[in-house]
């Protein structure tokens, strides 16, 4: 859209959302959605009655516009009054209370949508409001102060994200109160009233005036209000790490084109990978945070479920060769934004921007990088934008474990290499695809494919020795080729380069396990699962369960395999195989035979000999023990 085509207008904006929405959803998703839809229908009717229109209503949010500020504020008051009555009929813990912000501002109109600072300010006012309350901007107050029978409490000038100048904020008191009437009397009586004021009260008034000056002109000295619901450490599902802990949510694709999802996903993953290179912070892996993709989650929910203090969320909008990226970084323990930025850049600058955002996060949590960490963070995989985009698309296919999707992933990675033959990450990626295809049975001669994977891994390292992913990619084929020391060395190098990489820890745990060092493998897998509570691969839980039962820790093995079924589905062949062996070793023959039956149900052509052959354990006795246990369970 050209400058001449931009349509602007002055309008009154009402923005509303639910306080504590994530808690309500967590306790009763179905009931919460029913109440939410009922309340939103009520709000839509009131908005229409007050001559407004609903612009958008995603999740628990409602955005509306009015030609009159008076109509907007009156509508907000009526909404809160009606909802208060309805909430009175609900149990206290199930009440759904909205916060409302109203602003008069300039917006950009594009079809049925409105954008711009006018909308942003209304949304910020909403976050400053109390549950069941309304906050309005100074521009809105100037229009309604003498037109409605309401009281107003001045909250001072508030700094809001993405707005250069502080905004005057007023809390609507709903009905005329002592504050509004006191202000009126002061204006009427003037100097005569001041003469009758007791000296003590004069001192108090002077102190209040001085405090107001500090509030207005020195905003950094006043406490900022929480902008999201705070999190309690006691409610976290996992212990909070002893270093800054971060979860980066998948960025929302705002481009209107589903084919651009890979760009939004790639940016979030790139930031995660960059942060993972510092040993001074704790970063949740992509596989866990991306489980929230497309879901209406709140910062509080993410922080509690992942056990982190900080949460990043953002969006990406692509328009030809330009991108608009918004990022918010929130301290979930205090509910406050540490920073909120909007970037308008050329698409070719996205890699530079990725590093810029990563550095801003590290600065926000007061982490200083060592020279080596800084160099690794800033290392560029490629300067060829098309190659970078090809590899992002390849990763979307790589996530799906099927022969067809792996073939597409390999094709796109090869196209990326054709565009940039020096692209290390693409070679490492191809090594991973080759290993997946070996597991899926694509090759008649798996050894040739594994040797090819080794060559690809070596090529990736030759191009970029600082790449953790390249060293991890080389570790796996070495182990499957039974070159255990080489596999361990590469996995250890991967962890040292990216101490927060769940994938690097998975590689090391796997190498330790197949080398027969089960105790050490268990410790590494526990770190892996803390970095990614949703495993980076289901095989993490398979190998961990195997380690437990091979050490005689049967109860831990049973719990691990059951967790595998919860997270990866009930038809995981290797999970039932491992659980059958565990029950057989425990002497629980009935359960062992039941699990063996599940194996045959899932794969009627199952052959114990063919499956055992692919297990790369160093010690032949380990394989013999597994075979013995599975035969006890009834498998042949």
C-alpha positions in Angstrom: 0.0 0.0 0.0 1.5 3.4 -1.0 1.5 6.5 1.2 -1.2 8.0 -1.0 -3.4 4.9 -0.5 -3.2 4.9 3.3 -6.6 5.8 4.8 -6.5 7.4 8.3 -9.2 8.5 10.6 -9.8 9.7 14.2 -11.8 7.2 16.1 -12.6 6.0 19.7 -11.2 2.5 20.4 -12.4 0.1 23.1 -10.1 -2.9 23.9 -11.0 -5.6 26.4 -9.5 -8.9 27.6 -10.1 -11.4 30.4 -7.9 -11.3 33.6 -6.7 -14.7 34.6 -7.9 -16.4 31.3 -5.1 -19.0 31.3 -6.1 -20.1 34.8 -9.7 -20.4 33.8 -8.8 -22.5 30.7 -6.5 -24.7 32.7 -9.2 -25.5 35.3 -12.1 -26.0 32.9 -11.5 -25.5 29.2 -15.0 -26.4 28.0 -16.8 -24.3 30.7 -14.5 -21.3 30.1 -15.1 -21.3 26.4 -18.8 -21.5 26.9 -18.8 -18.5 29.4 -16.4 -16.6 27.1 -18.6 -17.0 24.0 -21.7 -16.0 26.0 -20.0 -12.9 27.4 -18.6 -11.9 24.0 -22.1 -12.2 22.4 -23.4 -9.9 25.2 -20.6 -7.4 24.6 -21.2 -7.4 20.8 -24.8 -6.6 21.4 -24.0 -3.7 23.8 -21.3 -2.4 21.4 -23.9 -2.3 18.5 -26.5 -0.7 20.8 -24.0 2.1 21.6 -23.4 2.7 17.8 -20.1 0.9 17.7 -18.8 -2.1 15.8 -16.6 -5.1 16.7 -13.4 -4.9 14.7 -11.8 -8.2 16.0 -12.4 -10.7 18.8 -9.5 -13.3 18.9 -9.3 -15.5 21.9 -10.3 -13.6 25.0 -9.8 -10.2 23.4 -12.5 -7.8 22.0 -11.6 -4.8 19.9 -14.3 -2.3 18.9 -14.5 1.2 17.5 -17.0 4.1 18.0 -17.6 7.4 16.3 -18.1 9.0 19.7 -15.9 8.7 22.8 -19.0 9.2 25.0 -20.6 6.2 23.4 -17.4 4.1 23.9 -17.1 5.0 27.6 -20.8 4.5 28.2 -20.6 1.1 26.5 -17.6 0.1 28.6 -19.5 1.0 31.8 -22.6 -0.9 30.7 -20.5 -3.9 29.8 -18.9 -4.0 33.2 -22.2 -3.6 35.0 -23.8 -6.4 33.0 -20.9 -8.7 33.5 -20.9 -8.0 37.2 -24.5 -9.2 37.5 -23.8 -12.3 35.5 -20.6 -13.1 37.4 -22.6 -12.9 40.7 -24.3 -16.2 39.6 -21.0 -18.0 39.2 -18.7 -19.5 41.8 -15.9 -17.0 42.7 -13.2 -19.1 41.1 -15.1 -19.3 37.8 -16.0 -15.7 37.4 -14.8 -14.1 34.2 -13.8 -10.5 34.6 -12.8 -8.2 31.7 -10.4 -5.3 31.7 -11.3 -2.4 29.4 -9.2 0.4 27.9 -10.6 3.3 25.8 -8.6 5.7 23.7 -9.4 8.4 21.2 -6.7 8.3 18.5 -5.6 8.3 14.9 -5.7 4.9 13.2 -5.0 3.4 9.8 -8.1 1.8 8.2 -7.5 -1.2 5.9 -10.8 -2.9 4.9 -12.6 -3.9 8.1 -9.4 -3.7 10.2 -7.8 -0.8 12.0 -4.1 -0.4 13.0 -1.7 2.1 14.5 -0.8 3.8 17.8 -4.5 4.6 18.5 -5.2 0.8 18.8 -1.9 0.1 20.6 -2.6 2.7 23.3 -6.1 1.3 23.9 -4.6 -2.2 24.4 -2.0 -0.8 26.9 -4.8 1.0 28.8 -6.6 -2.3 29.0 -3.6 -4.0 30.7 -3.4 -1.1 33.2 -7.1 -1.6 34.2 -8.2 -3.6 37.1 -10.5 -6.7 36.6 -14.0 -5.3 36.1 -12.6 -1.8 35.6 -12.0 0.7 32.8 -9.0 3.0 32.1 -9.2 5.8 29.5 -6.5 8.0 27.9 -6.2 11.7 28.4 -7.5 12.3 24.9 -10.7 10.4 25.8 -11.0 12.0 29.2 -10.9 15.5 27.6 -14.0 14.6 25.6 -16.1 13.0 28.3 -15.1 14.7 31.6 -18.1 17.1 31.5 -20.5 14.9 29.6 -21.0 11.8 31.8 -22.1 11.3 35.4 -18.9 9.5 36.2 -15.9 10.0 38.5 -12.3 9.8 37.3 -9.0 9.0 39.1 -5.9 10.4 37.5 -3.2 7.8 37.4 -0.5 10.1 36.0 1.4 9.8 32.8 2.3 6.1 31.9 5.0 4.9 29.6 3.6 2.4 27.2 5.4 0.2 24.8 6.0 1.4 21.2 4.7 4.9 22.1 7.3 7.6 22.4 5.5 10.0 24.7 4.0 9.0 28.1 0.1 8.8 28.0 -2.2 10.4 30.5 -4.3 7.7 32.1 -7.5 8.0 34.1 -9.4 5.3 35.9 -13.2 5.4 35.5 -15.0 5.4 38.8 -18.3 4.3 37.2 -20.4 6.6 39.5 -19.7 10.1 40.9 -17.5 9.6 44.0 -15.7 11.7 46.6 -12.7 12.3 44.4 -14.7 13.9 41.5 -16.9 16.0 43.9 -13.8 17.2 45.8 -12.2 18.4 42.6 -15.3 20.3 41.8 -15.5 22.1 45.2 -11.8 23.0 45.0 -12.4 24.8 41.7 -15.4 26.7 43.0 -14.0 28.0 46.3 -10.5 28.9 45.1 -8.3 31.0 47.4 -10.9 31.4 50.1 -11.0 27.6 50.7 -7.1 27.5 50.8 -7.1 30.1 53.6 -9.3 27.9 55.7 -7.2 24.7 55.3 -5.3 23.6 58.5 -1.5 24.1 58.2 -0.9 20.4 58.6 -3.1 19.7 55.6 -1.3 22.4 53.7 2.0 20.5 54.3 0.4 17.2 53.2 -1.0 18.9 50.0 2.4 20.3 49.3 4.0 16.8 49.7 1.4 15.3 47.4 2.0 18.0 44.8 5.8 17.3 45.0 5.1 13.6 44.6 2.9 14.3 41.5 5.8 16.2 40.0 8.1 13.2 40.5 5.4 10.9 39.1 4.9 13.1 36.0 8.4 14.0 35.1 10.6 11.2 36.5 8.7 8.0 35.4 11.8 5.8 36.0 11.4 6.5 39.8 7.9 5.1 40.1 7.0 1.4 40.1 5.7 0.2 36.8 2.4 -1.7 36.8 2.3 -5.3 35.8 1.2 -5.8 32.2 0.5 -9.6 32.4 -0.6 -11.8 35.3 2.2 -12.6 37.6 3.5 -16.2 38.2 4.2 -17.8 41.5 7.3 -19.9 41.8 5.3 -22.4 43.9 2.9 -23.1 41.1 5.6 -24.0 38.5 5.5 -27.5 37.2 9.3 -27.7 37.3 11.9 -26.1 39.6 13.1 -22.7 38.5 16.8 -22.9 37.3 19.5 -21.0 39.2 20.2 -18.8 36.1 18.0 -16.7 33.8 15.5 -19.1 32.3 13.7 -18.3 29.0 11.0 -19.7 26.8 10.7 -18.4 23.2 7.2 -19.0 21.9 6.6 -19.6 18.2 6.1 -16.3 16.4 2.7 -15.7 14.9 2.5 -15.5 11.1 0.6 -12.2 10.4 1.2 -12.3 6.6 -2.2 -13.8 5.8 -0.4 -16.5 3.8 0.0 -19.9 5.5 3.0 -20.6 3.3 4.9 -18.0 5.3 4.7 -20.1 8.5 8.2 -21.4 8.0 9.6 -17.8 8.1 8.0 -17.1 11.5 9.0 -20.5 12.8 12.6 -20.0 11.6 13.0 -16.7 13.3 11.9 -18.0 16.7 14.1 -21.1 16.3 17.0 -19.0 15.3 16.7 -16.9 18.4 16.4 -20.1 20.5 19.6 -21.5 18.9 21.4 -18.2 19.4 20.5 -18.1 23.1 21.4 -21.8 23.5 25.1 -20.9 22.9 25.5 -19.2 26.3 26.1 -21.2 29.4 24.9 -18.3 31.6 21.2 -18.8 30.7 18.7 -21.6 30.5 16.6 -21.9 27.3 13.7 -24.2 26.6 14.0 -26.1 23.3 11.9 -25.5 20.2 10.1 -28.8 20.5 8.6 -27.8 23.8 7.7 -24.2 23.2 6.3 -25.0 19.7 3.6 -27.2 21.3 1.9 -23.9 22.0 1.8 -23.0 18.3 -1.7 -21.8 17.2 -3.1 -22.0 20.8 -4.5 -19.1 22.8 -1.9 -19.3 25.6 -0.9 -16.7 28.1 2.6 -15.9 29.4 1.6 -17.2 32.9 0.7 -20.6 31.6 3.9 -21.0 29.6 6.0 -19.9 32.5 4.3 -22.3 34.9 4.3 -25.3 32.6 7.9 -24.8 31.4 9.4 -23.6 34.7 10.9 -20.4 33.4 11.1 -16.7 34.5 11.1 -15.0 31.1 8.9 -15.5 28.1 9.3 -14.1 24.6 6.4 -13.8 22.1 6.3 -12.1 18.7 4.9 -11.9 15.2 6.1 -11.7 11.7 4.4 -10.0 8.7 6.0 -10.3 5.3 5.0 -8.0 2.5 7.1 -8.9 -0.6 10.7 -8.2 0.4 9.9 -6.4 3.6 9.1 -7.8 7.0 7.6 -6.3 10.1 8.6 -8.1 13.3 7.2 -7.4 16.7 8.8 -8.8 19.9 7.8 -8.7 23.5 10.0 -10.0 26.3 8.3 -10.5 29.7 9.4 -11.2 33.2 6.6 -13.6 34.2 7.4 -13.4 37.9 6.6 -9.6 38.0 4.2 -9.5 35.0 6.3 -6.7 33.4 7.7 -6.2 29.9 11.4 -5.9 29.9 11.2 -4.7 26.4 8.8 -4.5 23.5 10.0 -3.6 20.0 8.8 -3.4 16.4 11.2 -3.8 13.5 10.5 -2.9 9.9 13.3 -4.3 7.8 14.3 -5.7 4.4 13.9 -9.4 4.3 17.6 -9.8 3.5 18.4 -8.3 6.9 16.5 -11.0 8.8 19.6 -12.9 9.9 21.2 -9.7 11.3 17.9 -8.9 13.1 17.8 -12.4 14.6 21.2 -11.7 16.2 20.1 -8.2 17.3 17.1 -9.6 19.1 19.1 -12.3 20.7 21.6 -9.8 22.0 18.8 -7.6 23.3 17.5 -10.5 25.4 20.9 -11.2 26.8 21.3 -7.6 27.8 17.8 -7.5 29.4 18.7 -10.4 31.7 22.1 -8.9 32.3 24.2 -11.7 30.8 27.7 -10.9 29.4 29.0 -13.2 26.7 32.5 -14.5 26.6 34.5 -13.8 23.5 33.9 -17.3 22.2 30.2 -17.2 22.9 29.9 -13.8 21.1 31.7 -15.1 18.1 29.5 -18.3 17.9 26.3 -16.2 18.3 27.2 -13.9 15.5 28.5 -16.6 13.1 26.4 -16.5 9.9 25.3 -19.7 8.3 24.9 -18.1 4.9 24.6 -14.7 3.3 22.4 -16.1 0.6 18.8 -15.3 1.6 17.2 -17.9 -0.8 19.4 -20.7 0.6 18.4 -19.7 4.2 14.7 -19.8 3.2 15.1 -23.1 1.5 16.6 -24.7 4.7 13.7 -23.2 6.8 11.2 -24.9 4.5 13.2 -28.1 4.7 13.0 -28.1 8.5 9.2 -28.0 8.3 9.2 -31.4 6.4 12.0 -32.8 8.7 9.7 -32.7 11.7 7.4 -35.3 10.2 8.9 -38.8 10.4 7.8 -40.4 7.1 9.7 -41.4 4.0 7.9 -38.9 1.9 8.5 -35.9 4.2 12.2 -36.8 4.6 12.6 -37.0 0.8 11.1 -33.5 0.5 13.4 -32.2 3.3 16.5 -33.7 1.5 15.5 -32.2 -1.8 15.1 -28.7 -0.3 18.4 -29.0 1.6 20.2 -30.0 -1.6 18.7 -27.0 -3.3 20.0 -24.8 -0.5 23.5 -26.2 -1.0 23.2 -25.6 -4.7 22.5 -21.9 -3.9 25.4 -21.7 -1.4 27.9 -24.6 -1.5 29.6 -23.2 1.7 26.4 -23.5 3.8 27.5 -25.6 6.8 24.0 -25.9 8.4 22.6 -27.5 5.2 25.2 -30.2 5.2 24.6 -31.0 8.9 20.9 -31.1 8.1 21.4 -33.6 5.3 23.3 -35.8 7.6 20.3 -35.8 9.9 17.9 -36.6 7.1 20.2 -39.6 6.0 20.0 -41.0 9.5 16.2 -40.7 9.6 16.0 -42.5 6.3 18.1 -45.3 7.6 15.8 -45.7 10.6 12.8 -45.6 8.3 14.3 -48.4 6.1 14.7 -46.4 3.0 18.1 -47.9 2.0 18.9 -51.5 1.1 22.5 -50.9 2.3 22.2 -48.8 5.5 26.0 -48.8 6.0 26.5 -46.8 2.8 24.0 -44.3 3.9 25.6 -44.0 7.3 29.0 -43.5 5.8 27.5 -40.8 3.6 26.1 -39.1 6.7 29.5 -39.1 8.2 30.9 -37.4 5.1 28.2 -34.8 5.3 28.8 -34.2 9.0 32.6 -33.8 8.4 31.9 -31.3 5.5 29.6 -29.2 7.8 32.3 -29.1 10.5 35.0 -28.2 8.0 32.9 -25.2 7.0 32.0 -24.2 10.5 33.7 -25.9 13.4 31.7 -23.8 15.9 28.4 -25.5 14.9 26.9 -27.6 17.7 24.4 -29.0 15.3 27.1 -30.2 12.9 29.0 -32.1 15.7 25.7 -33.7 17.0 24.8 -34.7 13.4 28.1 -36.4 13.0 27.8 -38.2 16.4 24.8 -40.3 15.5 26.2 -42.1 12.4 29.5 -42.7 14.1 27.6 -44.6 16.9 25.5 -46.6 14.5 28.7 -47.5 12.7 30.0 -48.6 16.1 32.8 -46.1 16.2 31.8 -45.2 19.8 34.7 -43.0 20.9 34.3 -40.8 17.8 30.5 -40.5 18.5 31.1 -39.6 22.1 33.7 -37.0 21.2 31.5 -35.3 18.7 28.5 -35.3 21.1 30.6 -33.8 23.9 31.8 -31.1 21.6 28.2 -30.3 20.6 27.2 -29.8 24.3 30.2 -27.6 25.0 29.3 -25.4 22.0 25.6 -25.1 23.0 25.2 -25.9 26.7 21.4 -25.2 26.4 20.8 -27.5 23.4 18.5 -30.3 24.1 19.4 -32.0 20.9 23.1 -31.9 21.8 22.3 -33.5 25.1 20.2 -36.1 23.3 23.1 -37.0 21.1 25.4 -37.3 24.1 22.9 -39.4 26.1 22.5 -41.7 23.1 26.2 -42.2 22.7 26.7 -42.9 26.4 23.9 -45.4 26.4 25.0 -47.4 23.4 28.5 -47.3 24.8 27.2 -49.1 28.0 27.6 -46.1 30.3 23.9 -46.1 31.5 24.2 -44.1 34.7 25.9 -41.2 32.9 23.4 -41.4 30.1 20.5 -41.1 32.5 22.0 -38.0 34.0 22.4 -36.4 30.6 18.9 -37.4 29.5 17.4 -35.7 32.6 19.2 -32.5 31.6 17.8 -33.0 28.1 14.2 -33.3 29.4 14.6 -30.3 31.6 15.7 -28.2 28.6 12.8 -29.7 26.6 10.0 -31.0 28.8 8.4 -32.2 25.6 11.2 -34.3 24.2 13.1 -33.2 21.1 12.5 -36.8 19.9 10.4 -39.6 21.3 13.6 -41.8 21.2 14.9 -39.7 24.1 12.3 -41.5 26.3 12.9 -44.9 24.6 16.6 -44.9 25.3 16.2 -43.5 28.8 13.7 -46.3 29.6 16.1 -48.8 28.2 18.9 -47.4 30.5 16.6 -47.8 33.5 15.6 -51.4 33.0 19.2 -52.5 31.9 20.3 -51.1 35.3 17.5 -52.9 37.1 15.6 -49.7 37.9 12.3 -51.2 36.7 9.8 -48.8 38.3 11.6 -45.9 36.7 11.6 -47.7 33.4 7.8 -48.4 33.6 7.1 -44.7 34.4 9.3 -43.5 31.5 7.6 -45.8 28.9 4.2 -44.7 30.1 5.2 -41.1 29.8 6.3 -41.9 26.3 2.8 -43.1 25.4 1.3 -40.0 26.9 3.5 -37.7 24.8 4.0 -39.6 21.6 0.9 -41.7 21.3 -0.2 -45.2 22.4 1.2 -46.9 19.2 4.9 -46.3 19.7 6.4 -49.7 18.8 9.7 -49.3 20.6 7.9 -48.1 23.7 5.8 -51.3 23.9 9.0 -53.3 23.1 10.9 -51.7 26.0 7.9 -52.1 28.4 7.6 -55.8 27.4 11.3 -56.4 28.3 10.9 -54.4 31.6 7.8 -56.4 32.7 9.5 -59.7 31.8 12.6 -58.8 33.9 10.3 -57.9 36.8 8.6 -61.3 36.6 5.2 -59.7 35.6 4.6 -62.2 32.8 0.9 -61.3 32.2 1.8 -57.6 31.6 4.8 -58.6 29.5 2.7 -60.8 27.2 0.1 -58.0 26.9 2.9 -55.6 25.8 4.2 -58.2 23.3 0.7 -58.4 21.9 0.7 -54.6 21.4 4.0 -54.9 19.5 2.4 -57.5 17.1 -0.8 -55.5 16.8 1.2 -52.4 15.7 3.6 -54.4 13.4 2.2 -57.9 12.4 5.4 -58.6 10.6 7.6 -57.9 13.6 10.8 -59.9 13.7 12.9 -59.9 16.8 16.1 -60.7 14.9 15.7 -57.9 12.4 15.0 -55.3 15.1 17.8 -56.4 17.3 20.2 -56.1 14.4 19.9 -52.3 14.3 20.7 -51.8 18.0 24.2 -50.3 18.1 25.1 -51.5 21.7 28.9 -51.8 22.2 28.5 -54.8 24.6 27.1 -57.9 23.0 25.9 -59.1 26.4 23.5 -56.2 26.6 21.9 -57.2 23.3 21.7 -60.9 24.5 20.0 -59.7 27.8 17.4 -57.7 25.8 16.7 -60.7 23.5 16.3 -63.0 26.5 13.8 -60.6 28.1 11.8 -60.1 24.9 11.6 -63.9 24.3 10.2 -64.3 27.9 7.6 -61.7 26.9 6.6 -64.0 23.9 8.3 -62.2 21.0 10.1 -64.1 18.4 
